[in-house]
């Protein structure tokens, strides 16, 4: 089946995914803390790198039970401290 004749629901589903992604980004802006998984997704870094940053003291964290949480203000400060890319 050619792509141009796909049912309209496919494009509606894609639009729904884009909306869900936008909501996730908006929710990230008002969260007080992130799990390691959500931190990695929002800042586009890997879990291993995140735990390395925590271990080396560059990314403060809080343990709540078994969960490792990163406060939103600490996440923003960490991001701001990262070296600028080369131009």
Secondary structure, DSSP 8 states (H G I E B T S, - for coil): --GGGS-HHHHHHHHHHHHHHHHHHHHHHH-SEEEHHHHHHHHT--HHHHHHHHHTTSS--EEETTEEEEEHHHHHHHHHHS-----
